[in-house]
Amino acid sequence: MRLSRLFLPTLKENPAEAVIVSHRLMLRAGMIRQHAAGIYNWLPLGTRVLQNIAKIVREEQNFAGAQEIIMPTVQSGELWKESGRYDDYGPEMLRIKDRHERDMLYGPTHEEVVTDIFRNNAKSYRNLPLNLYQIHWKFRDEVRPRFGVMRGREFLMKDAYSFDVDFERSKHSYNQMFVAYLRTFARMGLKAIPMRADSGPIGGDMSHEFIVLAETGESAVFCHKGLLEKPAPENVDYQSNLQAIIDDWTSLYAATEEKHDAAMEAKLGADLVKARGIEVGHIFHFGTKYSAAMKAQIAGPDGQPLTPLMGSYGIGVSRLVGAIIEASHDDAGIIWPEGVAPFRVGIINLKVGDAACDAACTDLYAKFTKAGVDVLYDDRDERAGVKFADNDLIGVPWQIVIGPKGIAKGVVELKRRGSTEKEEISLDAALNKFTAK
């Protein structure tokens, strides 16, 4: 993409309405614009990041054996009355009437809908195990939406739902998602700490939330320092017993401020890390809470009716955009991890109109594009300071700076966003660095 053609309405000053870093930088970098309270338009740069995050989430869900579906955003109120949640959920759920005066709602979550899909289409225990997921927009009518995409009313979420014949197999499905979440967040350059949690209105008897550490996080977090050093699981066989991985991660102390144990703090001593964090994922095991209420029965191995056990697994996809920025930024702007960056490489032409600079930039841009590298070519006729400031603001991980002096020597300058280190390399070396297999 040529920057001269990219719809990128950046701002020089911090917007007055933006209180936290991610909100300020997303507005300044031209990623989002507010449509209504807690509801945002996602502009091209923000959309690219959102899609990259969703891609990683989708790949890890598929690898763990989940199958993608799409459920409606507007749901029947009758399903929620069956589960008993229509009146219990509270004012966060937007209730509406259609033209026939039927109770409808804009979905804050999809347990009822997916249970209805299951009961109408699954007939036998042979259909299990089953995990269905979607990456879809949700709406919760927050009384005080704030902090940009971190606490909005409309948000993009990955929600998955598992169905199993008994507790042991249902627990295995839960463990699969636990491990998938560790891998997912690691691929985004994040350190996510799993913590035991309350199930809240979702219900259930086993629950973990995943907290990303960030100085500006919303919650105080206390954990063993070993959790910060533990790498995400690799070469995972999801058909094997995953309990050893779960035990390894949950054996070390981790708690939010509400559940923190002062005695444990004294016991851990120097091994205790005090930080702040942002919740980006939550997994629940709730047994037959919904399947029993909605009579979602199938034929068991003995031919008798069987009520499957369920779990649900959420990741805040749009919230992750804000969380990553909160965890990775400096005074100049965003520092994107490569896995989610809107562009991997930026080419900065220091002297547009100079024949040698233009030719080198155009040739490198064409070769990167042909090789499938996401590249942003700053071909604007602007001062060098403006180009550097904008490229730092939007956070492209690598910058290749091309100017007349360097071209005369046969070199370009390679900069890593977030680092003060620079190096001069040849054009071929710059190309090979990002295209070599």
C-alpha positions as CSV (number, residue, x, y, z in Angstrom):
1,M,0.0,0.0,0.0
2,R,1.2,3.5,-0.9
3,L,0.8,5.8,2.0
4,S,-0.3,8.6,-0.3
5,R,-3.4,6.4,-1.1
6,L,-4.1,5.0,2.3
7,F,-7.1,6.6,4.1
8,L,-5.2,7.5,7.3
9,P,-6.6,10.5,9.1
10,T,-3.9,10.9,11.8
11,L,-4.1,13.5,14.6
12,K,-1.2,15.5,15.9
13,E,-2.7,16.3,19.3
14,N,-4.2,14.0,21.9
15,P,-8.0,14.0,21.8
16,A,-9.6,15.4,24.9
17,E,-12.0,12.5,25.3
18,A,-9.3,9.8,25.3
19,V,-8.2,9.0,28.8
20,I,-6.0,5.9,28.4
21,V,-3.0,5.3,26.1
22,S,-4.7,2.9,23.6
23,H,-7.7,5.1,23.1
24,R,-5.4,8.1,22.4
25,L,-3.1,6.3,20.0
26,M,-5.9,4.5,18.1
27,L,-7.5,7.9,17.5
28,R,-4.3,9.6,16.7
29,A,-3.1,6.8,14.3
30,G,-6.4,7.0,12.4
31,M,-7.5,3.4,13.4
32,I,-11.0,4.2,14.7
33,R,-13.5,7.0,15.0
34,Q,-16.4,7.1,17.4
35,H,-19.9,6.6,15.9
36,A,-21.9,6.7,19.2
37,A,-21.1,6.2,22.9
38,G,-19.1,2.9,23.0
39,I,-19.5,2.2,19.3
40,Y,-16.7,2.7,16.8
41,N,-16.0,2.8,13.1
42,W,-12.9,0.8,12.3
43,L,-10.9,2.6,9.6
44,P,-8.4,0.8,7.2
45,L,-5.4,0.7,9.6
46,G,-7.5,-0.5,12.5
47,T,-9.3,-3.0,10.3
48,R,-6.0,-4.6,9.2
49,V,-4.9,-5.1,12.8
50,L,-8.4,-6.5,13.7
51,Q,-8.2,-8.9,10.8
52,N,-4.6,-10.0,11.7
53,I,-5.7,-10.8,15.3
54,A,-8.8,-12.6,14.1
55,K,-6.6,-14.7,11.7
56,I,-4.4,-15.9,14.6
57,V,-7.4,-16.7,16.7
58,R,-9.0,-18.6,13.9
59,E,-5.9,-20.6,13.1
60,E,-5.4,-21.7,16.7
61,Q,-9.1,-22.6,17.1
62,N,-9.1,-24.6,13.9
63,F,-5.8,-26.3,15.0
64,A,-7.5,-27.3,18.4
65,G,-10.3,-28.9,16.5
66,A,-13.0,-26.3,16.8
67,Q,-15.3,-25.6,13.7
68,E,-16.3,-22.1,12.6
69,I,-19.9,-21.1,12.2
70,I,-21.8,-17.8,12.1
71,M,-24.8,-17.2,14.3
72,P,-27.2,-14.2,14.1
73,T,-26.5,-11.0,16.0
74,V,-30.3,-10.5,16.6
75,Q,-31.7,-13.4,18.7
76,S,-35.1,-14.7,19.7
77,G,-36.1,-13.8,23.2
78,E,-37.9,-17.1,23.5
79,L,-34.6,-19.0,23.6
80,W,-33.4,-16.9,26.5
81,K,-36.7,-17.4,28.3
82,E,-36.1,-21.2,28.0
83,S,-32.7,-20.9,29.6
84,G,-34.0,-18.5,32.3
85,R,-31.7,-15.7,31.4
86,Y,-34.1,-13.3,29.6
87,D,-35.0,-11.5,32.8
88,D,-31.9,-12.3,34.8
89,Y,-29.3,-10.9,32.4
90,G,-29.9,-7.3,33.3
91,P,-30.1,-3.9,31.4
92,E,-26.8,-4.7,29.6
93,M,-28.9,-6.8,27.1
94,L,-30.6,-4.7,24.5
95,R,-34.1,-6.0,24.2
96,I,-36.2,-5.1,21.1
97,K,-39.6,-6.0,19.5
98,D,-40.0,-6.9,15.9
99,R,-42.9,-5.8,13.8
100,H,-44.9,-8.8,15.0
101,E,-44.3,-7.8,18.7
102,R,-42.1,-10.7,19.3
103,D,-39.3,-10.4,21.9
104,M,-35.9,-10.1,20.3
105,L,-32.5,-9.0,21.5
106,Y,-29.1,-8.0,20.2
107,G,-26.8,-10.8,21.4
108,P,-24.4,-10.2,24.2
109,T,-23.4,-13.8,24.0
110,H,-24.6,-17.0,22.2
111,E,-25.0,-19.9,24.6
112,E,-28.7,-20.2,23.9
113,V,-28.4,-20.0,20.1
114,V,-25.6,-22.6,19.9
115,T,-27.6,-24.9,22.2
116,D,-30.6,-24.6,19.9
117,I,-28.4,-25.4,16.9
118,F,-27.1,-28.5,18.7
119,R,-30.5,-29.8,19.9
120,N,-32.0,-29.5,16.5
121,N,-29.2,-31.1,14.6
122,A,-27.2,-33.5,16.8
123,K,-28.9,-36.8,17.4
124,S,-26.3,-39.2,18.8
125,Y,-23.3,-39.3,21.1
126,R,-21.4,-40.1,17.9
127,N,-21.7,-36.4,17.1
128,L,-19.5,-35.7,20.0
129,P,-17.1,-34.2,21.0
130,L,-18.1,-31.0,19.2
131,N,-16.8,-27.5,19.5
132,L,-18.4,-24.7,17.5
133,Y,-17.0,-21.2,17.4
134,Q,-17.6,-17.8,15.7
135,I,-15.8,-14.5,15.4
136,H,-18.7,-12.1,15.5
137,W,-19.9,-8.7,16.8
138,K,-21.6,-8.5,20.2
139,F,-23.5,-5.8,22.0
140,R,-23.7,-5.1,25.7
141,D,-25.3,-1.8,26.8
142,E,-22.7,-0.7,29.3
143,V,-23.9,2.0,31.6
144,R,-20.7,3.9,31.2
145,P,-18.8,2.9,28.1
146,R,-15.2,4.3,28.3
147,F,-11.6,3.7,27.4
148,G,-12.3,3.3,23.7
149,V,-12.4,-0.3,22.5
150,M,-11.4,-1.5,25.9
151,R,-14.9,-1.1,27.3
152,G,-17.2,-0.4,24.4
153,R,-20.8,-1.4,23.9
154,E,-20.3,-3.1,20.5
155,F,-17.2,-5.4,20.2
156,L,-15.8,-8.2,18.1
157,M,-15.5,-11.5,20.0
158,K,-14.5,-15.0,19.4
159,D,-16.9,-17.3,21.3
160,A,-16.6,-21.1,21.2
161,Y,-18.9,-23.7,22.7
162,S,-18.1,-27.3,23.4
163,F,-20.4,-30.3,23.8
164,D,-19.3,-33.6,25.4
165,V,-20.8,-36.9,26.7
166,D,-19.3,-36.9,30.2
167,F,-17.2,-34.8,32.6
168,E,-13.8,-36.2,31.8
169,R,-14.2,-35.6,28.1
170,S,-15.8,-32.2,28.8
171,K,-12.7,-31.3,30.9
172,H,-10.5,-32.4,28.1
173,S,-12.3,-29.9,25.8
174,Y,-11.8,-27.2,28.4
175,N,-8.1,-28.1,28.6
176,Q,-7.8,-27.9,24.8
177,M,-9.1,-24.3,24.9
178,F,-6.8,-23.4,27.8
179,V,-3.8,-24.5,25.8
180,A,-5.0,-22.9,22.6
181,Y,-5.4,-19.6,24.4
182,L,-1.8,-19.7,25.7
183,R,-0.6,-20.3,22.1
184,T,-2.9,-17.6,20.7
185,F,-1.7,-14.8,22.9
186,A,1.9,-15.8,22.6
187,R,1.6,-15.5,18.8
188,M,0.5,-11.9,19.3
189,G,3.6,-11.0,21.3
190,L,1.7,-11.1,24.6
191,K,2.4,-12.7,27.9
192,A,-1.0,-13.8,29.1
193,I,-1.4,-15.1,32.7
194,P,-4.2,-17.6,33.3
195,M,-6.1,-17.1,36.6
196,R,-8.9,-18.9,38.3
197,A,-12.1,-16.8,38.0
198,D,-15.7,-16.6,38.9
199,S,-18.2,-17.6,36.2
200,G,-20.6,-14.7,36.7
201,P,-23.8,-14.7,34.8
202,I,-22.5,-17.3,32.3
203,G,-22.6,-19.9,35.1
204,G,-20.4,-22.9,35.6
205,D,-18.0,-24.7,38.0
206,M,-14.6,-24.2,36.3
207,S,-13.4,-21.0,34.9
208,H,-10.1,-19.2,34.0
209,E,-9.5,-15.7,32.8
210,F,-6.4,-14.7,30.8
211,I,-4.7,-11.5,31.9
212,V,-2.2,-9.5,29.7
213,L,0.2,-7.5,31.8
214,A,0.4,-3.8,31.0
215,E,1.4,-0.9,33.2
216,T,-1.9,0.8,32.5
217,G,-4.0,-2.3,33.1
218,E,-7.4,-2.1,34.8
219,S,-6.7,-4.7,37.5
220,A,-3.9,-5.3,40.0
221,V,-2.3,-8.7,39.4
222,F,-0.1,-10.8,41.7
223,C,1.8,-13.8,40.3
224,H,4.8,-16.0,40.6
225,K,7.7,-14.6,38.5
226,G,8.0,-18.1,36.9
227,L,4.8,-17.4,34.9
228,L,6.5,-14.6,33.1
229,E,9.3,-16.8,31.9
230,K,7.2,-19.8,30.9
231,P,6.9,-20.2,27.1
232,A,3.7,-21.1,25.4
233,P,3.3,-24.8,24.6
234,E,4.6,-25.9,21.2
235,N,4.1,-29.1,19.2
236,V,0.8,-29.8,21.0
237,D,-1.1,-33.0,20.4
238,Y,-4.6,-32.0,21.2
239,Q,-5.7,-35.7,21.3
240,S,-3.4,-36.5,24.2
241,N,-3.8,-35.8,27.9
242,L,-3.2,-32.0,28.3
243,Q,-3.6,-32.0,32.1
244,A,0.1,-31.9,32.6
245,I,0.4,-28.7,30.7
246,I,-2.6,-27.2,32.7
247,D,-1.1,-28.3,36.0
248,D,2.3,-26.8,35.1
249,W,0.7,-23.4,34.4
250,T,-1.7,-23.4,37.3
251,S,0.7,-24.7,39.9
252,L,2.3,-21.2,40.2
253,Y,0.5,-18.5,42.2
254,A,-1.6,-16.0,40.3
255,A,-4.4,-13.9,41.5
256,T,-6.2,-10.6,41.0
257,E,-6.4,-8.0,43.8
258,E,-9.8,-9.3,44.9
259,K,-8.5,-12.8,45.4
260,H,-5.0,-12.0,46.5
261,D,-3.8,-13.8,49.6
262,A,-1.5,-11.7,51.8
263,A,-0.1,-14.9,53.4
264,M,0.9,-16.1,50.0
265,E,2.6,-12.8,49.3
266,A,4.8,-13.2,52.4
267,K,5.5,-16.8,51.4
268,L,6.6,-16.1,47.9
269,G,8.8,-13.1,48.8
270,A,11.1,-12.2,46.0
271,D,9.3,-14.6,43.6
272,L,6.2,-12.5,43.7
273,V,5.5,-10.1,40.9
274,K,3.1,-7.2,41.4
275,A,1.8,-5.8,38.2
276,R,-1.4,-4.6,36.4
277,G,-3.3,-6.4,33.8
278,I,-6.1,-6.5,31.2
279,E,-8.5,-9.4,30.8
280,V,-8.5,-10.5,27.1
281,G,-10.0,-14.0,27.4
282,H,-12.3,-16.1,29.6
283,I,-13.1,-19.8,29.5
284,F,-16.0,-21.5,31.4
285,H,-17.1,-25.0,32.0
286,F,-20.8,-25.0,33.0
287,G,-21.9,-28.6,32.7
288,T,-25.6,-29.0,31.8
289,K,-26.7,-25.5,32.8
290,Y,-28.0,-24.7,29.3
291,S,-28.4,-28.2,27.7
292,A,-30.6,-29.3,30.6
293,A,-32.7,-26.1,30.7
294,M,-33.2,-26.2,26.9
295,K,-33.7,-30.0,26.7
296,A,-30.8,-30.6,24.3
297,Q,-30.7,-34.3,24.6
298,I,-29.1,-36.9,22.3
299,A,-29.0,-40.7,22.3
300,G,-26.3,-42.1,24.5
301,P,-24.1,-45.2,24.0
302,D,-26.8,-47.3,25.7
303,G,-29.6,-45.8,23.6
304,Q,-30.9,-43.7,26.6
305,P,-31.3,-39.9,26.4
306,L,-28.1,-38.1,27.3
307,T,-27.7,-34.5,28.2
308,P,-24.3,-33.2,27.0
309,L,-21.9,-31.2,29.1
310,M,-20.9,-27.8,27.8
311,G,-18.3,-25.1,28.0
312,S,-17.8,-21.7,26.5
313,Y,-14.6,-19.9,25.6
314,G,-14.3,-16.2,24.8
315,I,-11.6,-14.0,23.4
316,G,-12.1,-10.2,23.1
317,V,-10.7,-9.7,19.5
318,S,-11.4,-5.9,19.3
319,R,-10.3,-5.5,23.0
320,L,-7.0,-7.2,22.1
321,V,-6.2,-4.3,19.8
322,G,-6.3,-1.9,22.8
323,A,-4.6,-4.4,25.1
324,I,-1.7,-4.9,22.8
325,I,-1.2,-1.1,22.5
326,E,-1.4,-0.7,26.3
327,A,1.3,-3.4,26.6
328,S,3.5,-2.2,23.7
329,H,4.0,1.6,23.1
330,D,6.3,4.5,23.7
331,D,6.1,8.3,23.6
332,A,6.3,8.2,19.8
333,G,3.4,5.9,19.3
334,I,2.4,2.2,18.9
335,I,5.0,-0.6,18.8
336,W,3.2,-3.5,17.0
337,P,4.3,-7.1,17.5
338,E,5.0,-8.5,14.0
339,G,2.1,-11.0,14.2
340,V,-0.6,-8.4,14.4
341,A,1.0,-5.3,12.7
342,P,-1.0,-3.7,9.9
343,F,2.1,-3.7,7.8
344,R,5.3,-5.7,8.4
345,V,7.7,-3.3,6.7
346,G,7.6,0.4,5.9
347,I,9.6,2.0,3.1
348,I,10.4,5.7,3.7
349,N,11.5,7.7,0.7
350,L,13.4,10.7,2.0
351,K,13.5,12.6,-1.2
352,V,10.5,12.1,-3.5
353,G,11.3,13.4,-6.9
354,D,14.9,12.2,-6.8
355,A,15.3,9.8,-9.7
356,A,17.5,7.3,-7.9
357,C,15.5,7.3,-4.7
358,D,12.2,6.9,-6.5
359,A,13.6,4.1,-8.6
360,A,15.0,2.2,-5.6
361,C,11.8,2.6,-3.5
362,T,9.5,1.6,-6.4
363,D,11.6,-1.4,-7.2
364,L,11.8,-2.6,-3.6
365,Y,8.1,-1.9,-3.1
366,A,7.2,-4.0,-6.2
367,K,9.4,-6.9,-5.1
368,F,8.0,-6.9,-1.5
369,T,4.5,-6.9,-2.9
370,K,5.2,-9.7,-5.3
371,A,6.7,-11.8,-2.5
372,G,3.5,-11.3,-0.4
373,V,5.1,-9.0,2.2
374,D,2.7,-6.5,3.8
375,V,4.5,-3.3,3.0
376,L,3.7,0.4,3.4
377,Y,5.5,2.7,1.0
378,D,5.6,6.3,2.3
379,D,5.7,8.0,-1.1
380,R,4.3,11.4,0.2
381,D,6.1,14.6,-0.7
382,E,6.5,15.5,3.0
383,R,9.5,16.5,5.2
384,A,11.5,13.6,6.6
385,G,10.5,14.5,10.2
386,V,6.8,14.2,9.3
387,K,7.4,10.8,7.7
388,F,9.4,9.5,10.7
389,A,6.8,10.7,13.1
390,D,3.9,9.2,11.3
391,N,5.6,5.8,10.8
392,D,6.5,5.7,14.5
393,L,3.0,6.7,15.4
394,I,1.3,3.8,13.5
395,G,4.0,1.4,14.7
396,V,5.2,-0.5,11.6
397,P,7.7,-3.0,13.0
398,W,10.5,-2.4,10.5
399,Q,11.4,0.8,8.6
400,I,13.6,0.9,5.5
401,V,14.8,4.5,5.0
402,I,16.0,5.3,1.5
403,G,17.8,8.6,0.8
404,P,20.2,10.1,-1.8
405,K,23.3,9.6,0.3
406,G,22.6,6.0,1.0
407,I,21.7,5.2,-2.6
408,A,25.0,6.8,-3.7
409,K,26.8,4.3,-1.4
410,G,24.5,1.4,-2.4
411,V,22.9,1.1,1.0
412,V,19.6,1.8,2.9
413,E,19.0,2.3,6.6
414,L,17.1,-0.4,8.5
415,K,15.4,0.6,11.7
416,R,13.5,-1.6,14.2
417,R,10.5,0.2,15.7
418,G,11.0,0.6,19.5
419,S,14.8,0.2,19.2
420,T,17.4,2.9,18.8
421,E,19.6,0.5,16.8
422,K,20.0,1.2,13.1
423,E,22.1,-0.5,10.4
424,E,23.1,0.1,6.9
425,I,22.5,-2.8,4.5
426,S,22.3,-3.2,0.7
427,L,19.0,-3.2,-1.1
428,D,19.3,-6.9,-1.8
429,A,20.0,-7.6,1.9
430,A,16.9,-5.7,2.9
431,L,14.8,-7.6,0.4
432,N,16.2,-11.0,1.5
433,K,15.7,-10.2,5.2
434,F,11.9,-10.2,4.7
435,T,11.4,-12.6,1.8
436,A,13.9,-15.4,2.5
437,K,12.1,-18.6,3.4
